[in-house]
């Protein structure tokens, strides 16, 4: 199940406070500045820095190229 649009407008990275890229096909939120991903479990974003995982350059490129990916936050 996709994340709610209202929730996506509110989400930002808990450490650098920047926008994230929501990749619904992978159930994750990706921070392209820090190359980390936060998992979405049962439609709940797990935004704990200790739970984030590193993302390879290849994964980052795939996330950025995903046509269904969407930026979070209200600055866009």
Buried (B, 14 or more C-beta within 10 A) or exposed (E): EEBEEEEBBEBBBEEEEBBBBBBBEBBBBBBBEBBBBBBBEEEEBBBEEEEBEEBEEEBBEBBEEBEEBBBBBEEE
